[in-house]
Amino acid sequence: MVELKSRTKHGEETSFRWRALISALGGHRITYLLAGAMTAVVYYILLGLALLVAKDRAPYLVLVVVSHFVTVVVVYPGYRLLVFRVSGHSWMTGYLRFYAVGLTFLGASLTGLPLLVEVAGVPLMVAQALIILASPPLSYLAHRTWTFRARAKV
């Protein structure tokens, strides 16, 4: 981990490990890619667990929706505080915007998965990975220009 030390006014050393790491990673794009990778991992774990627990008792598309919702709840604070560094604005408004962007990608999964899984015969988790690979550039633009935009630019 990157550790930067600075001296305060009174000569005391203060460690800024997390902030230094984020700064060292080069801003929004890199931290966004890392957050996106973490989001994919959280989602895959949740979806995989849901598929194991539910077996064939629940349709996979229902499990996709539930896993998506839980993932968004879990990852939103990280996007807000670490990736886009927003403070002072309503968490609920930001969350609703974040979720609205996420719903477009959920829609892509809900239409793309049946085509890939049922028509093309691609395994579910592989099909979901293919859909997710197309998401980051579009998601970044949507979050940067709408979800977490500076209020002064409105």
GUBASE-607288 format. One record per residue (C-alpha): residue number from 0; x, z, y. Coordinates in Angstrom, 3 decimals, decimal comma, always signed. Layout:
N
<atom><pos>NUM</pos><X>X</X><Z>Z</Z><Y>Y</Y></atom>
...
! end
This chain:
154
<atom><pos>0</pos><X>+0,000</X><Z>+0,000</Z><Y>+0,000</Y></atom>
<atom><pos>1</pos><X>+1,159</X><Z>-0,682</Z><Y>+3,538</Y></atom>
<atom><pos>2</pos><X>+1,819</X><Z>+2,429</Z><Y>+5,558</Y></atom>
<atom><pos>3</pos><X>+2,494</X><Z>+2,402</Z><Y>+9,266</Y></atom>
<atom><pos>4</pos><X>+3,448</X><Z>+5,491</Z><Y>+11,164</Y></atom>
<atom><pos>5</pos><X>+3,001</X><Z>+5,986</Z><Y>+14,860</Y></atom>
<atom><pos>6</pos><X>+3,818</X><Z>+8,808</Z><Y>+17,185</Y></atom>
<atom><pos>7</pos><X>+1,055</X><Z>+10,475</Z><Y>+19,103</Y></atom>
<atom><pos>8</pos><X>+1,462</X><Z>+11,790</Z><Y>+22,622</Y></atom>
<atom><pos>9</pos><X>+2,833</X><Z>+15,087</Z><Y>+21,386</Y></atom>
<atom><pos>10</pos><X>+5,361</X><Z>+13,582</Z><Y>+18,965</Y></atom>
<atom><pos>11</pos><X>+3,286</X><Z>+14,141</Z><Y>+15,807</Y></atom>
<atom><pos>12</pos><X>+3,361</X><Z>+11,445</Z><Y>+13,120</Y></atom>
<atom><pos>13</pos><X>+0,011</X><Z>+10,001</Z><Y>+12,067</Y></atom>
<atom><pos>14</pos><X>-0,542</X><Z>+7,752</Z><Y>+9,073</Y></atom>
<atom><pos>15</pos><X>-2,888</X><Z>+4,775</Z><Y>+9,336</Y></atom>
<atom><pos>16</pos><X>-2,825</X><Z>+3,503</Z><Y>+5,753</Y></atom>
<atom><pos>17</pos><X>-6,192</X><Z>+1,782</Z><Y>+5,485</Y></atom>
<atom><pos>18</pos><X>-6,287</X><Z>+0,353</Z><Y>+8,992</Y></atom>
<atom><pos>19</pos><X>-2,721</X><Z>-0,889</Z><Y>+8,615</Y></atom>
<atom><pos>20</pos><X>-3,560</X><Z>-2,551</Z><Y>+5,312</Y></atom>
<atom><pos>21</pos><X>-6,555</X><Z>-4,320</Z><Y>+6,810</Y></atom>
<atom><pos>22</pos><X>-4,543</X><Z>-5,427</Z><Y>+9,843</Y></atom>
<atom><pos>23</pos><X>-1,726</X><Z>-6,639</Z><Y>+7,613</Y></atom>
<atom><pos>24</pos><X>-4,166</X><Z>-8,796</Z><Y>+5,691</Y></atom>
<atom><pos>25</pos><X>-4,779</X><Z>-10,985</Z><Y>+8,708</Y></atom>
<atom><pos>26</pos><X>-8,260</X><Z>-10,333</Z><Y>+9,963</Y></atom>
<atom><pos>27</pos><X>-11,710</X><Z>-11,535</Z><Y>+9,018</Y></atom>
<atom><pos>28</pos><X>-10,996</X><Z>-14,383</Z><Y>+6,642</Y></atom>
<atom><pos>29</pos><X>-8,649</X><Z>-12,531</Z><Y>+4,312</Y></atom>
<atom><pos>30</pos><X>-10,636</X><Z>-9,303</Z><Y>+4,312</Y></atom>
<atom><pos>31</pos><X>-13,794</X><Z>-11,355</Z><Y>+3,823</Y></atom>
<atom><pos>32</pos><X>-12,308</X><Z>-13,056</Z><Y>+0,768</Y></atom>
<atom><pos>33</pos><X>-11,237</X><Z>-9,687</Z><Y>-0,642</Y></atom>
<atom><pos>34</pos><X>-14,668</X><Z>-8,212</Z><Y>+0,049</Y></atom>
<atom><pos>35</pos><X>-16,270</X><Z>-11,261</Z><Y>-1,547</Y></atom>
<atom><pos>36</pos><X>-14,135</X><Z>-10,840</Z><Y>-4,640</Y></atom>
<atom><pos>37</pos><X>-15,099</X><Z>-7,166</Z><Y>-4,809</Y></atom>
<atom><pos>38</pos><X>-18,752</X><Z>-8,109</Z><Y>-4,342</Y></atom>
<atom><pos>39</pos><X>-18,508</X><Z>-10,563</Z><Y>-7,238</Y></atom>
<atom><pos>40</pos><X>-16,907</X><Z>-7,871</Z><Y>-9,422</Y></atom>
<atom><pos>41</pos><X>-19,621</X><Z>-5,327</Z><Y>-8,558</Y></atom>
<atom><pos>42</pos><X>-22,339</X><Z>-7,915</Z><Y>-9,174</Y></atom>
<atom><pos>43</pos><X>-20,820</X><Z>-9,050</Z><Y>-12,486</Y></atom>
<atom><pos>44</pos><X>-20,501</X><Z>-5,480</Z><Y>-13,716</Y></atom>
<atom><pos>45</pos><X>-24,087</X><Z>-4,698</Z><Y>-12,758</Y></atom>
<atom><pos>46</pos><X>-25,449</X><Z>-7,930</Z><Y>-14,231</Y></atom>
<atom><pos>47</pos><X>-23,385</X><Z>-7,529</Z><Y>-17,406</Y></atom>
<atom><pos>48</pos><X>-24,579</X><Z>-3,948</Z><Y>-17,866</Y></atom>
<atom><pos>49</pos><X>-28,171</X><Z>-4,963</Z><Y>-17,184</Y></atom>
<atom><pos>50</pos><X>-27,940</X><Z>-7,745</Z><Y>-19,768</Y></atom>
<atom><pos>51</pos><X>-26,464</X><Z>-5,340</Z><Y>-22,338</Y></atom>
<atom><pos>52</pos><X>-29,054</X><Z>-2,639</Z><Y>-21,708</Y></atom>
<atom><pos>53</pos><X>-32,089</X><Z>-4,916</Z><Y>-21,470</Y></atom>
<atom><pos>54</pos><X>-31,023</X><Z>-7,222</Z><Y>-24,300</Y></atom>
<atom><pos>55</pos><X>-33,960</X><Z>-9,645</Z><Y>-24,579</Y></atom>
<atom><pos>56</pos><X>-36,597</X><Z>-7,267</Z><Y>-23,206</Y></atom>
<atom><pos>57</pos><X>-36,351</X><Z>-8,595</Z><Y>-19,634</Y></atom>
<atom><pos>58</pos><X>-35,884</X><Z>-12,134</Z><Y>-18,386</Y></atom>
<atom><pos>59</pos><X>-32,354</X><Z>-12,772</Z><Y>-17,123</Y></atom>
<atom><pos>60</pos><X>-33,690</X><Z>-13,896</Z><Y>-13,734</Y></atom>
<atom><pos>61</pos><X>-35,284</X><Z>-10,470</Z><Y>-13,188</Y></atom>
<atom><pos>62</pos><X>-31,927</X><Z>-8,866</Z><Y>-14,003</Y></atom>
<atom><pos>63</pos><X>-30,227</X><Z>-11,227</Z><Y>-11,533</Y></atom>
<atom><pos>64</pos><X>-32,620</X><Z>-10,092</Z><Y>-8,767</Y></atom>
<atom><pos>65</pos><X>-32,141</X><Z>-6,381</Z><Y>-9,527</Y></atom>
<atom><pos>66</pos><X>-28,347</X><Z>-6,737</Z><Y>-9,776</Y></atom>
<atom><pos>67</pos><X>-28,282</X><Z>-8,666</Z><Y>-6,503</Y></atom>
<atom><pos>68</pos><X>-30,310</X><Z>-6,012</Z><Y>-4,668</Y></atom>
<atom><pos>69</pos><X>-28,149</X><Z>-3,120</Z><Y>-5,901</Y></atom>
<atom><pos>70</pos><X>-24,966</X><Z>-5,048</Z><Y>-5,094</Y></atom>
<atom><pos>71</pos><X>-26,077</X><Z>-5,688</Z><Y>-1,508</Y></atom>
<atom><pos>72</pos><X>-26,879</X><Z>-2,008</Z><Y>-0,999</Y></atom>
<atom><pos>73</pos><X>-23,467</X><Z>-1,000</Z><Y>-2,361</Y></atom>
<atom><pos>74</pos><X>-21,297</X><Z>-3,536</Z><Y>-0,502</Y></atom>
<atom><pos>75</pos><X>-22,957</X><Z>-3,679</Z><Y>+2,947</Y></atom>
<atom><pos>76</pos><X>-21,044</X><Z>-0,700</Z><Y>+4,413</Y></atom>
<atom><pos>77</pos><X>-17,720</X><Z>-2,314</Z><Y>+3,491</Y></atom>
<atom><pos>78</pos><X>-18,630</X><Z>-5,587</Z><Y>+5,161</Y></atom>
<atom><pos>79</pos><X>-19,883</X><Z>-3,774</Z><Y>+8,245</Y></atom>
<atom><pos>80</pos><X>-16,978</X><Z>-1,355</Z><Y>+8,678</Y></atom>
<atom><pos>81</pos><X>-13,968</X><Z>-3,118</Z><Y>+7,165</Y></atom>
<atom><pos>82</pos><X>-14,562</X><Z>-6,853</Z><Y>+7,319</Y></atom>
<atom><pos>83</pos><X>-16,478</X><Z>-7,417</Z><Y>+10,546</Y></atom>
<atom><pos>84</pos><X>-15,737</X><Z>-4,003</Z><Y>+12,121</Y></atom>
<atom><pos>85</pos><X>-19,130</X><Z>-3,529</Z><Y>+13,730</Y></atom>
<atom><pos>86</pos><X>-20,047</X><Z>-0,219</Z><Y>+15,278</Y></atom>
<atom><pos>87</pos><X>-22,716</X><Z>+1,079</Z><Y>+17,595</Y></atom>
<atom><pos>88</pos><X>-25,473</X><Z>-1,304</Z><Y>+16,510</Y></atom>
<atom><pos>89</pos><X>-28,374</X><Z>-0,507</Z><Y>+14,210</Y></atom>
<atom><pos>90</pos><X>-27,366</X><Z>-0,201</Z><Y>+10,558</Y></atom>
<atom><pos>91</pos><X>-30,871</X><Z>-1,171</Z><Y>+9,458</Y></atom>
<atom><pos>92</pos><X>-30,989</X><Z>-4,325</Z><Y>+11,597</Y></atom>
<atom><pos>93</pos><X>-27,531</X><Z>-5,300</Z><Y>+10,370</Y></atom>
<atom><pos>94</pos><X>-28,511</X><Z>-4,580</Z><Y>+6,767</Y></atom>
<atom><pos>95</pos><X>-31,664</X><Z>-6,690</Z><Y>+7,045</Y></atom>
<atom><pos>96</pos><X>-29,663</X><Z>-9,602</Z><Y>+8,463</Y></atom>
<atom><pos>97</pos><X>-27,028</X><Z>-9,137</Z><Y>+5,752</Y></atom>
<atom><pos>98</pos><X>-29,739</X><Z>-9,132</Z><Y>+3,080</Y></atom>
<atom><pos>99</pos><X>-31,439</X><Z>-12,188</Z><Y>+4,601</Y></atom>
<atom><pos>100</pos><X>-28,205</X><Z>-14,157</Z><Y>+4,246</Y></atom>
<atom><pos>101</pos><X>-27,864</X><Z>-12,782</Z><Y>+0,720</Y></atom>
<atom><pos>102</pos><X>-31,377</X><Z>-13,970</Z><Y>-0,117</Y></atom>
<atom><pos>103</pos><X>-30,357</X><Z>-17,569</Z><Y>+0,464</Y></atom>
<atom><pos>104</pos><X>-27,635</X><Z>-17,179</Z><Y>-2,148</Y></atom>
<atom><pos>105</pos><X>-30,003</X><Z>-15,328</Z><Y>-4,462</Y></atom>
<atom><pos>106</pos><X>-32,263</X><Z>-18,361</Z><Y>-4,103</Y></atom>
<atom><pos>107</pos><X>-29,354</X><Z>-20,593</Z><Y>-5,099</Y></atom>
<atom><pos>108</pos><X>-28,853</X><Z>-18,453</Z><Y>-8,212</Y></atom>
<atom><pos>109</pos><X>-32,541</X><Z>-18,437</Z><Y>-9,073</Y></atom>
<atom><pos>110</pos><X>-32,718</X><Z>-22,228</Z><Y>-8,919</Y></atom>
<atom><pos>111</pos><X>-29,228</X><Z>-23,069</Z><Y>-10,177</Y></atom>
<atom><pos>112</pos><X>-29,096</X><Z>-20,706</Z><Y>-13,141</Y></atom>
<atom><pos>113</pos><X>-32,070</X><Z>-22,144</Z><Y>-15,031</Y></atom>
<atom><pos>114</pos><X>-30,681</X><Z>-25,648</Z><Y>-14,515</Y></atom>
<atom><pos>115</pos><X>-27,216</X><Z>-24,722</Z><Y>-15,715</Y></atom>
<atom><pos>116</pos><X>-28,278</X><Z>-22,318</Z><Y>-18,477</Y></atom>
<atom><pos>117</pos><X>-31,428</X><Z>-23,874</Z><Y>-19,890</Y></atom>
<atom><pos>118</pos><X>-30,862</X><Z>-27,569</Z><Y>-19,177</Y></atom>
<atom><pos>119</pos><X>-27,075</X><Z>-27,936</Z><Y>-19,323</Y></atom>
<atom><pos>120</pos><X>-26,486</X><Z>-25,147</Z><Y>-21,879</Y></atom>
<atom><pos>121</pos><X>-23,842</X><Z>-23,320</Z><Y>-19,800</Y></atom>
<atom><pos>122</pos><X>-23,493</X><Z>-19,610</Z><Y>-20,688</Y></atom>
<atom><pos>123</pos><X>-25,213</X><Z>-17,366</Z><Y>-18,124</Y></atom>
<atom><pos>124</pos><X>-22,144</X><Z>-15,594</Z><Y>-16,739</Y></atom>
<atom><pos>125</pos><X>-20,198</X><Z>-18,863</Z><Y>-16,488</Y></atom>
<atom><pos>126</pos><X>-23,123</X><Z>-20,518</Z><Y>-14,717</Y></atom>
<atom><pos>127</pos><X>-23,329</X><Z>-17,625</Z><Y>-12,279</Y></atom>
<atom><pos>128</pos><X>-19,584</X><Z>-17,896</Z><Y>-11,618</Y></atom>
<atom><pos>129</pos><X>-19,954</X><Z>-21,584</Z><Y>-10,766</Y></atom>
<atom><pos>130</pos><X>-22,709</X><Z>-20,805</Z><Y>-8,276</Y></atom>
<atom><pos>131</pos><X>-20,735</X><Z>-17,953</Z><Y>-6,731</Y></atom>
<atom><pos>132</pos><X>-17,670</X><Z>-20,163</Z><Y>-6,194</Y></atom>
<atom><pos>133</pos><X>-19,673</X><Z>-22,305</Z><Y>-3,776</Y></atom>
<atom><pos>134</pos><X>-20,926</X><Z>-19,316</Z><Y>-1,784</Y></atom>
<atom><pos>135</pos><X>-17,996</X><Z>-17,817</Z><Y>+0,210</Y></atom>
<atom><pos>136</pos><X>-17,492</X><Z>-20,511</Z><Y>+2,862</Y></atom>
<atom><pos>137</pos><X>-21,196</X><Z>-20,762</Z><Y>+3,619</Y></atom>
<atom><pos>138</pos><X>-21,711</X><Z>-17,012</Z><Y>+3,490</Y></atom>
<atom><pos>139</pos><X>-18,766</X><Z>-16,349</Z><Y>+5,820</Y></atom>
<atom><pos>140</pos><X>-20,141</X><Z>-18,713</Z><Y>+8,442</Y></atom>
<atom><pos>141</pos><X>-23,621</X><Z>-17,200</Z><Y>+8,223</Y></atom>
<atom><pos>142</pos><X>-22,362</X><Z>-13,614</Z><Y>+8,485</Y></atom>
<atom><pos>143</pos><X>-19,852</X><Z>-14,404</Z><Y>+11,238</Y></atom>
<atom><pos>144</pos><X>-22,283</X><Z>-16,341</Z><Y>+13,425</Y></atom>
<atom><pos>145</pos><X>-25,521</X><Z>-14,443</Z><Y>+12,777</Y></atom>
<atom><pos>146</pos><X>-25,350</X><Z>-11,176</Z><Y>+10,826</Y></atom>
<atom><pos>147</pos><X>-22,377</X><Z>-9,601</Z><Y>+12,610</Y></atom>
<atom><pos>148</pos><X>-22,231</X><Z>-11,638</Z><Y>+15,820</Y></atom>
<atom><pos>149</pos><X>-21,271</X><Z>-9,890</Z><Y>+19,017</Y></atom>
<atom><pos>150</pos><X>-24,383</X><Z>-8,912</Z><Y>+20,936</Y></atom>
<atom><pos>151</pos><X>-22,903</X><Z>-10,161</Z><Y>+24,215</Y></atom>
<atom><pos>152</pos><X>-22,980</X><Z>-13,726</Z><Y>+22,830</Y></atom>
<atom><pos>153</pos><X>-26,699</X><Z>-13,625</Z><Y>+22,090</Y></atom>
! end
